Amino acid sequence: MSNLSNFVKRLRDIMRQDAGVNGDAQRIEQIAWILFLKVYAQKEGDWELGETDYQSIIPEPCRWENWADNSGGHAMTGDKLLDFVNNTLFPVLKGRDIEDKDGNILIPGVHVTPETPIQKAIVQTTFADANNYMKDGVLLRQVIDRIDELDLSDYEESHAFGEIYESILRELQSAGSSGEFYTPRAVTDFMAKMIRPKIGERMADFACGTGGFLVSWLKELKAVSRTTDDVAALGQSVYGIEKKQFPYILCVTNLLLHDVDVPQVYHDNALLQDLLDYTDSDRFDVILMNPPYGGNEKSDVKNHFPSDLASSETADLFMSVILYRLKKNGRAAVILPDGFLFGTDNTKANIKKKLLSECDLHTVIRMPASVFAPYTSITTNILFFDRTGPTKETWFYRLDMPEGYKHFSKTKPMKPEHFAPAMEWWTNRQAIVEDGFDKARKFTLAELEELGYNLDQCGYPHEEEEILDPLDLIQRYQEERASLNAEIDRTLAEITAILERKD
């Protein structure tokens, strides 16, 4: 495919002409389901070569090559294409049979049972709540044609497209409330690197979003793989759960693009199982996560947690899940907001006591406020802990903004090299004081207990008001507006959910 770097722009320009697609979030969602089917078709071609008796779960009329492929120039377009997508393709992939007027089945829906292999079941799961937003069949044909031009059988183009796909995911950070599904790759790579993956370990993310932690883990594990068996086992080393449909589609496609033929990613809510029911088979060697925060789950979700851990804050609930699902001698790296660190309510205190008494919280990395801009300006932290025994001492390290940066943004995002000071300090830990403030310091368990389990240490000094150039000021206001809009969207969604439950 020529001019691969303009791939996303070309698709966006086409969809902007369609009255049914509103905003970047819907444009990315539209790209997502089409791209999934293209990638899945490529994978099925590989599986058919490797398995002589391979049978697709997708009925023939709905397989990519029979409706989307326009290599002969005679594929459906206009109203005919729109009618097929809305009234045949989507119903079939969601599991509904297409029947004639006498009730005879013309095209069977995709039906999944507990015995259906994961690599086939993901088709129905992916389309369970997917939507086609486009209303113009001619424009839809143009989008499909652009995506069909991708030659994913070509190693170089497939690898290059992996980078393009990452740019699609990055768009989520500025796409309203969808930004909650994406953790900057510099952050996931740093956490995976510092956790030091080992062959044979299994890693989990119980709110995996678009799969950033899973992919960063695979990249680090691949670097230490030595044999063909090691490489072949990579795909079995990751496990994910994602509650929302849109990021689930993106995650499955992400893993397929990274040669995970059987993505063990489930469209589910990790908070809906009783904590006390977990057994050793439900636990993992490593957990890497950025739990959702700032939201509230339905009141009955608390029933799955012991009363002393039953919080209304999602980040707290996920932290409890992590503590119950981390294996003995396992390792974890988790992103949590400042509210968890300094929170003094009984539930947060109980979770922190459990963390410090059952795990070794050896390191807390404080991150700048704008890491997740413009989605949110909430300051976040990375907690590194091992299930090797109770905490004896905890190091805190403040990662300052790199030189030349006032704040991170869409045009100036956080980069892997920005973690270099933290990585250098990690291997040679020592206390650091700058301008009278602790930048790095070690606290004993007794000191943390004395502080009432307040983990808000080595934080950021109060910054003087910045005087920005006019263009920088405009950009700052635009990002703050996007962050505020995302917060409003989340709040309205919570209010709507409460009202719907009352009805």
C-alpha positions as CSV (number, residue, x, y, z in Angstrom):
1,M,0.0,0.0,0.0
2,S,1.5,3.3,-1.0
3,N,1.7,6.3,1.3
4,L,0.9,4.2,4.4
5,S,1.7,7.1,6.7
6,N,-1.4,9.0,5.5
7,F,-3.6,6.0,6.1
8,V,-5.5,7.4,9.0
9,K,-5.8,10.8,7.5
10,R,-7.3,9.4,4.3
11,L,-9.9,7.4,6.2
12,R,-10.8,10.4,8.4
13,D,-11.2,12.7,5.4
14,I,-13.7,10.2,3.8
15,M,-15.7,9.8,7.0
16,R,-16.0,13.5,7.6
17,Q,-18.2,13.6,4.5
18,D,-20.7,11.1,6.1
19,A,-23.5,12.6,8.1
20,G,-23.8,9.5,10.3
21,V,-20.3,9.8,11.8
22,N,-19.9,12.3,14.6
23,G,-16.5,13.1,16.0
24,D,-13.1,11.3,16.2
25,A,-14.4,8.7,18.7
26,Q,-17.0,7.4,16.3
27,R,-14.6,7.6,13.4
28,I,-12.1,5.4,15.2
29,E,-14.9,3.0,16.2
30,Q,-16.0,2.8,12.5
31,I,-12.4,2.0,11.5
32,A,-12.1,-0.6,14.3
33,W,-14.8,-3.1,13.2
34,I,-13.8,-2.9,9.5
35,L,-10.1,-3.3,10.3
36,F,-10.9,-6.2,12.6
37,L,-12.6,-8.1,9.8
38,K,-9.7,-7.4,7.4
39,V,-7.1,-8.6,9.9
40,Y,-9.2,-11.6,10.9
41,A,-9.5,-12.5,7.2
42,Q,-5.7,-12.4,6.8
43,K,-5.4,-14.7,9.9
44,E,-8.0,-17.1,8.6
45,G,-5.9,-17.4,5.4
46,D,-2.9,-18.4,7.5
47,W,-5.0,-20.9,9.6
48,E,-6.4,-22.5,6.5
49,L,-2.9,-23.1,5.2
50,G,-1.9,-24.7,8.6
51,E,-5.0,-26.7,9.2
52,T,-6.3,-28.8,6.3
53,D,-9.8,-29.2,7.9
54,Y,-10.1,-25.5,9.1
55,Q,-13.7,-24.3,9.0
56,S,-14.5,-20.6,9.4
57,I,-17.1,-19.6,12.0
58,I,-18.2,-16.8,9.6
59,P,-20.7,-17.9,6.9
60,E,-19.4,-17.7,3.3
61,P,-21.5,-14.6,2.3
62,C,-20.1,-12.6,5.2
63,R,-16.4,-13.5,4.8
64,W,-14.3,-10.6,3.8
65,E,-13.3,-11.9,0.4
66,N,-17.0,-12.4,-0.6
67,W,-18.3,-8.9,0.1
68,A,-15.5,-6.4,1.0
69,D,-12.7,-7.4,-1.5
70,N,-13.1,-5.1,-4.5
71,S,-10.0,-6.4,-6.5
72,G,-12.3,-7.2,-9.4
73,G,-14.0,-3.8,-9.3
74,H,-17.5,-5.3,-8.9
75,A,-18.0,-5.3,-5.2
76,M,-21.2,-3.9,-3.6
77,T,-21.5,-0.2,-3.1
78,G,-24.1,2.5,-2.4
79,D,-27.4,1.5,-0.9
80,K,-26.8,-2.2,-1.7
81,L,-23.7,-2.3,0.4
82,L,-25.3,-0.3,3.2
83,D,-28.3,-2.7,3.3
84,F,-25.9,-5.7,3.4
85,V,-23.8,-4.3,6.2
86,N,-26.8,-3.2,8.3
87,N,-29.3,-6.1,7.6
88,T,-27.1,-9.1,6.9
89,L,-23.4,-8.7,8.1
90,F,-24.0,-7.2,11.5
91,P,-27.0,-9.4,12.5
92,V,-25.1,-12.6,11.4
93,L,-21.9,-11.6,13.2
94,K,-24.0,-10.8,16.3
95,G,-25.5,-14.3,16.2
96,R,-28.8,-13.9,14.4
97,D,-30.0,-16.1,11.6
98,I,-31.1,-14.5,8.3
99,E,-34.4,-16.2,7.2
100,D,-36.7,-16.0,4.3
101,K,-40.4,-15.1,4.6
102,D,-41.2,-18.8,5.3
103,G,-38.7,-19.0,8.2
104,N,-36.1,-21.0,6.3
105,I,-32.5,-20.1,7.3
106,L,-30.7,-18.4,4.4
107,I,-27.6,-17.4,6.3
108,P,-26.9,-18.9,9.8
109,G,-25.8,-16.5,12.5
110,V,-22.5,-16.9,14.3
111,H,-23.3,-19.1,17.3
112,V,-20.9,-19.6,20.1
113,T,-20.9,-22.3,22.8
114,P,-18.5,-22.9,25.7
115,E,-16.7,-25.4,23.4
116,T,-16.1,-22.9,20.6
117,P,-12.3,-22.2,20.3
118,I,-11.3,-18.7,21.4
119,Q,-10.0,-17.7,18.0
120,K,-13.4,-18.3,16.5
121,A,-15.5,-17.1,19.5
122,I,-13.9,-13.6,19.3
123,V,-15.9,-12.9,16.2
124,Q,-19.3,-12.8,17.9
125,T,-17.9,-11.2,21.1
126,T,-16.3,-8.5,19.0
127,F,-19.5,-7.6,17.2
128,A,-21.9,-8.0,20.2
129,D,-22.3,-4.3,20.7
130,A,-20.5,-2.9,17.6
131,N,-22.2,-0.3,15.4
132,N,-22.1,0.9,11.8
133,Y,-22.3,4.6,12.0
134,M,-22.0,5.4,8.3
135,K,-25.1,6.3,6.3
136,D,-23.5,6.8,2.8
137,G,-22.8,3.5,1.1
138,V,-20.5,5.0,-1.5
139,L,-18.3,6.6,1.3
140,L,-18.4,3.3,3.2
141,R,-17.1,1.5,0.1
142,Q,-14.3,4.0,-0.1
143,V,-13.3,3.3,3.5
144,I,-13.4,-0.4,3.0
145,D,-11.3,-0.2,-0.2
146,R,-8.6,1.9,1.6
147,I,-8.5,-0.7,4.4
148,D,-8.5,-3.6,1.9
149,E,-5.4,-2.2,0.2
150,L,-3.4,-3.2,3.3
151,D,-1.2,-6.2,2.5
152,L,-0.8,-7.8,5.9
153,S,0.8,-10.9,4.4
154,D,3.8,-8.7,3.5
155,Y,6.1,-8.7,6.6
156,E,7.4,-5.1,6.1
157,E,4.0,-3.7,5.4
158,S,2.4,-5.6,8.3
159,H,5.1,-4.4,10.6
160,A,4.7,-0.8,9.4
161,F,1.0,-1.0,9.9
162,G,1.6,-2.1,13.5
163,E,3.1,1.4,14.0
164,I,0.1,3.0,12.1
165,Y,-2.3,1.1,14.4
166,E,-0.5,2.6,17.4
167,S,-1.2,6.0,16.0
168,I,-4.9,5.1,15.7
169,L,-4.9,4.1,19.4
170,R,-3.1,7.4,20.4
171,E,-6.0,9.3,18.8
172,L,-8.1,8.0,21.6
173,Q,-6.4,10.2,24.1
174,S,-8.0,13.3,22.6
175,A,-11.3,11.6,21.6
176,G,-13.4,12.6,24.6
177,S,-14.2,9.9,27.1
178,S,-12.6,7.3,24.9
179,G,-9.3,8.4,26.3
180,E,-9.8,6.3,29.3
181,F,-9.0,3.2,27.2
182,Y,-5.5,4.2,26.3
183,T,-2.3,4.4,28.4
184,P,0.6,6.2,26.7
185,R,3.0,3.6,25.3
186,A,6.0,5.2,27.0
187,V,4.3,4.4,30.3
188,T,3.3,0.8,29.5
189,D,6.8,0.1,28.0
190,F,8.5,1.5,31.2
191,M,6.4,-0.6,33.5
192,A,6.9,-3.8,31.5
193,K,10.6,-3.2,31.3
194,M,11.0,-2.6,35.1
195,I,8.9,-5.7,35.9
196,R,11.4,-7.9,34.0
197,P,9.3,-10.6,32.3
198,K,10.5,-14.2,32.4
199,I,9.8,-17.1,30.1
200,G,7.0,-19.2,31.4
201,E,5.2,-16.5,33.3
202,R,1.7,-15.4,32.7
203,M,0.7,-11.7,32.9
204,A,-2.8,-10.3,33.3
205,D,-4.6,-6.9,32.9
206,F,-8.2,-7.0,34.3
207,A,-9.1,-3.7,32.6
208,C,-7.0,-4.0,29.5
209,G,-8.5,-1.3,27.3
210,T,-6.8,-1.4,23.8
211,G,-4.2,-3.9,25.0
212,G,-1.2,-1.6,25.6
213,F,0.2,-3.5,28.6
214,L,-0.3,-6.9,26.9
215,V,1.7,-5.7,23.9
216,S,4.4,-4.1,25.9
217,W,4.8,-7.3,27.9
218,L,5.0,-9.3,24.7
219,K,7.7,-7.0,23.4
220,E,9.8,-7.3,26.5
221,L,9.3,-11.1,26.7
222,K,10.2,-11.6,23.1
223,A,13.5,-9.8,23.8
224,V,14.5,-12.5,26.3
225,S,13.1,-15.4,24.2
226,R,15.9,-17.8,23.1
227,T,14.2,-20.7,21.3
228,T,11.4,-21.2,18.8
229,D,9.4,-22.8,21.7
230,D,9.8,-19.6,23.7
231,V,8.5,-17.5,20.8
232,A,5.6,-19.9,20.1
233,A,4.5,-19.6,23.8
234,L,4.4,-15.8,23.8
235,G,0.7,-15.6,22.9
236,Q,-0.2,-17.9,25.8
237,S,1.5,-15.6,28.3
238,V,-1.1,-12.8,28.3
239,Y,-4.6,-12.6,29.7
240,G,-7.0,-9.7,29.5
241,I,-10.5,-8.6,30.5
242,E,-12.2,-5.5,29.1
243,K,-15.7,-4.4,30.1
244,K,-16.5,-2.1,27.2
245,Q,-17.1,-3.2,23.6
246,F,-15.1,-0.6,21.7
247,P,-11.7,-1.0,23.4
248,Y,-12.3,-4.8,23.3
249,I,-12.4,-4.7,19.5
250,L,-9.3,-2.6,19.4
251,C,-7.5,-4.9,21.8
252,V,-8.3,-8.1,20.0
253,T,-7.2,-6.6,16.7
254,N,-4.0,-5.3,18.4
255,L,-3.1,-8.8,19.5
256,L,-3.9,-10.3,16.1
257,L,-1.6,-7.8,14.6
258,H,1.1,-8.8,17.1
259,D,0.8,-12.5,16.0
260,V,-1.3,-13.7,18.9
261,D,-3.5,-16.1,17.1
262,V,-5.6,-17.0,20.1
263,P,-6.1,-13.8,22.1
264,Q,-7.1,-14.7,25.6
265,V,-9.0,-11.5,26.1
266,Y,-12.6,-11.6,27.4
267,H,-15.4,-9.1,27.1
268,D,-16.4,-9.0,30.7
269,N,-16.4,-7.1,34.0
270,A,-13.6,-8.3,36.3
271,L,-15.4,-6.8,39.3
272,L,-18.4,-9.3,39.1
273,Q,-16.8,-12.3,40.7
274,D,-16.6,-12.8,44.5
275,L,-13.1,-12.1,45.7
276,L,-13.2,-15.0,48.1
277,D,-14.0,-17.5,45.3
278,Y,-10.6,-17.1,43.6
279,T,-8.4,-20.2,43.6
280,D,-4.7,-20.6,42.6
281,S,-5.7,-21.3,39.0
282,D,-7.2,-17.7,38.9
283,R,-3.9,-16.1,39.9
284,F,-1.1,-14.7,37.8
285,D,2.7,-14.3,38.0
286,V,2.5,-10.7,36.9
287,I,-0.2,-8.0,36.8
288,L,0.3,-4.8,34.9
289,M,-2.7,-2.4,35.0
290,N,-4.0,1.1,34.8
291,P,-7.4,0.6,36.5
292,P,-10.3,2.9,35.6
293,Y,-10.6,5.7,38.2
294,G,-13.0,8.5,38.9
295,G,-16.0,6.3,38.2
296,N,-18.5,4.4,40.2
297,E,-19.8,0.8,39.7
298,K,-23.4,-0.3,40.4
299,S,-24.1,-0.8,44.1
300,D,-24.5,-4.5,43.8
301,V,-20.8,-4.8,42.6
302,K,-19.8,-4.1,46.2
303,N,-21.5,-7.4,47.2
304,H,-18.6,-9.3,45.6
305,F,-16.1,-7.7,48.0
306,P,-15.5,-8.2,51.7
307,S,-17.2,-5.4,53.6
308,D,-13.9,-3.8,54.7
309,L,-12.8,-3.5,51.0
310,A,-16.2,-2.6,49.4
311,S,-15.5,0.8,47.9
312,S,-17.6,2.9,45.5
313,E,-14.4,4.0,43.6
314,T,-13.4,1.7,40.7
315,A,-9.6,2.1,41.3
316,D,-10.0,0.8,44.9
317,L,-12.1,-2.2,43.8
318,F,-9.5,-3.1,41.1
319,M,-6.7,-2.8,43.6
320,S,-8.5,-5.4,45.8
321,V,-8.9,-7.7,42.8
322,I,-5.2,-7.4,42.1
323,L,-4.3,-8.3,45.7
324,Y,-6.5,-11.4,45.5
325,R,-5.3,-12.5,42.0
326,L,-1.5,-12.0,42.3
327,K,0.4,-15.3,42.9
328,K,2.7,-15.9,45.8
329,N,6.1,-14.4,44.7
330,G,4.3,-12.6,41.9
331,R,5.0,-9.1,40.8
332,A,2.8,-6.1,39.9
333,A,3.0,-2.6,38.6
334,V,-0.2,-0.6,38.8
335,I,-1.1,3.0,37.9
336,L,-3.2,4.8,40.6
337,P,-4.3,8.4,41.1
338,D,-3.1,10.6,43.9
339,G,-6.5,10.1,45.6
340,F,-5.5,6.5,46.4
341,L,-2.2,7.6,47.9
342,F,-3.5,10.2,50.3
343,G,-7.0,8.9,50.8
344,T,-7.8,8.4,54.5
345,D,-11.4,6.9,54.4
346,N,-11.7,3.5,56.0
347,T,-11.8,1.5,52.8
348,K,-8.7,3.1,51.2
349,A,-6.9,2.7,54.5
350,N,-7.9,-1.0,54.7
351,I,-6.7,-1.6,51.1
352,K,-3.4,0.1,51.8
353,K,-3.0,-1.9,55.1
354,K,-3.6,-5.1,53.2
355,L,-1.2,-4.1,50.5
356,L,1.6,-3.3,52.9
357,S,1.0,-6.4,55.1
358,E,0.8,-8.9,52.3
359,C,3.1,-7.4,49.7
360,D,6.4,-5.7,49.5
361,L,5.5,-2.2,48.1
362,H,9.1,-1.4,47.2
363,T,8.7,1.5,44.8
364,V,6.3,4.4,44.0
365,I,7.0,6.5,41.0
366,R,5.2,9.9,41.0
367,M,4.3,11.0,37.5
368,P,3.7,14.5,36.1
369,A,0.0,15.6,36.0
370,S,-0.1,15.9,32.2
371,V,0.9,12.4,31.3
372,F,-2.7,11.6,30.3
373,A,-3.5,15.0,28.8
374,P,-5.8,16.0,27.3
375,Y,-8.1,13.2,28.6
376,T,-7.4,14.1,32.2
377,S,-5.1,16.2,34.3
378,I,-5.3,14.0,37.3
379,T,-1.9,13.2,38.7
380,T,-1.0,9.5,38.7
381,N,1.6,7.2,40.2
382,I,3.0,3.8,39.5
383,L,3.1,1.4,42.4
384,F,5.5,-1.5,42.1
385,F,5.0,-4.4,44.5
386,D,5.8,-8.1,44.9
387,R,3.9,-10.8,46.8
388,T,7.0,-11.9,48.7
389,G,6.1,-10.9,52.2
390,P,5.1,-7.7,54.0
391,T,6.6,-4.3,53.2
392,K,9.7,-3.3,55.2
393,E,10.5,-0.1,53.4
394,T,9.2,1.9,50.4
395,W,11.1,4.1,48.0
396,F,9.4,7.2,46.5
397,Y,10.7,8.9,43.4
398,R,9.4,12.0,41.7
399,L,9.7,12.0,37.9
400,D,9.9,15.6,36.9
401,M,9.0,17.1,33.6
402,P,11.9,16.8,31.0
403,E,13.9,19.9,30.2
404,G,12.1,22.1,27.6
405,Y,8.6,20.8,28.6
406,K,6.0,22.8,30.5
407,H,3.5,20.0,30.2
408,F,2.8,17.0,27.9
409,S,0.3,17.3,25.2
410,K,-1.0,15.6,22.0
411,T,1.8,17.2,20.0
412,K,4.4,16.8,22.7
413,P,3.5,13.4,24.3
414,M,5.6,11.6,26.9
415,K,8.4,9.6,25.3
416,P,10.3,6.5,26.5
417,E,13.5,8.5,27.0
418,H,11.6,10.7,29.6
419,F,11.8,7.7,32.0
420,A,15.6,7.6,31.7
421,P,16.2,9.5,35.0
422,A,13.9,7.1,36.9
423,M,15.6,4.0,35.3
424,E,19.1,5.4,36.2
425,W,17.9,6.0,39.8
426,W,16.3,2.6,40.0
427,T,19.6,0.7,39.8
428,N,21.4,3.1,42.2
429,R,18.8,4.3,44.8
430,Q,19.6,7.2,47.0
431,A,17.8,10.0,48.6
432,I,17.5,13.2,46.6
433,V,16.6,16.7,47.8
434,E,16.0,19.5,45.3
435,D,15.2,23.1,46.3
436,G,14.3,21.9,49.8
437,F,11.8,19.3,48.6
438,D,12.2,15.5,48.7
439,K,12.6,14.1,45.1
440,A,13.5,10.6,46.3
441,R,13.3,9.2,49.8
442,K,12.9,5.9,51.6
443,F,10.2,5.4,54.2
444,T,10.1,2.4,56.6
445,L,6.8,0.7,57.3
446,A,6.8,2.1,60.8
447,E,7.1,5.7,59.3
448,L,4.2,5.0,56.8
449,E,2.0,3.6,59.7
450,E,2.8,6.7,61.7
451,L,1.7,8.8,58.7
452,G,-1.7,7.0,58.7
453,Y,-0.8,5.1,55.6
454,N,-0.5,8.3,53.6
455,L,1.6,7.3,50.6
456,D,1.5,10.9,49.2
457,Q,5.3,11.4,49.6
458,C,7.9,13.1,47.4
459,G,5.1,14.9,45.6
460,Y,5.4,17.9,43.3
461,P,6.2,21.3,44.8
462,H,3.8,24.1,44.2
463,E,4.6,25.6,40.8
464,E,4.5,29.3,40.1
465,E,2.1,30.5,37.5
466,E,3.4,30.0,34.0
467,I,3.5,32.8,31.4
468,L,3.0,31.2,28.0
469,D,3.2,32.4,24.5
470,P,-0.2,33.1,23.0
471,L,-0.2,29.9,20.8
472,D,0.9,27.7,23.7
473,L,-1.8,29.3,25.8
474,I,-4.5,28.5,23.2
475,Q,-3.3,24.9,23.0
476,R,-3.3,24.7,26.8
477,Y,-6.9,25.9,27.0
478,Q,-7.9,23.5,24.2
479,E,-6.5,20.6,26.1
480,E,-8.1,21.7,29.4
481,R,-11.4,22.0,27.6
482,A,-11.0,18.5,26.2
483,S,-10.2,17.2,29.6
484,L,-13.2,19.0,31.1
485,N,-15.5,17.7,28.3
486,A,-14.3,14.1,29.0
487,E,-15.1,14.6,32.7
488,I,-18.5,16.0,31.9
489,D,-19.2,13.0,29.6
490,R,-18.3,10.6,32.4
491,T,-20.4,12.3,34.9
492,L,-23.4,12.5,32.6
493,A,-23.0,8.8,31.8
494,E,-23.0,8.0,35.5
495,I,-26.2,10.1,36.1
496,T,-27.9,8.4,33.1
497,A,-27.0,5.0,34.4
498,I,-28.4,5.8,37.9
499,L,-31.7,7.1,36.4
500,E,-32.0,4.0,34.1
501,R,-31.6,1.8,37.2
502,K,-34.3,3.6,39.0
503,D,-36.7,3.2,36.0
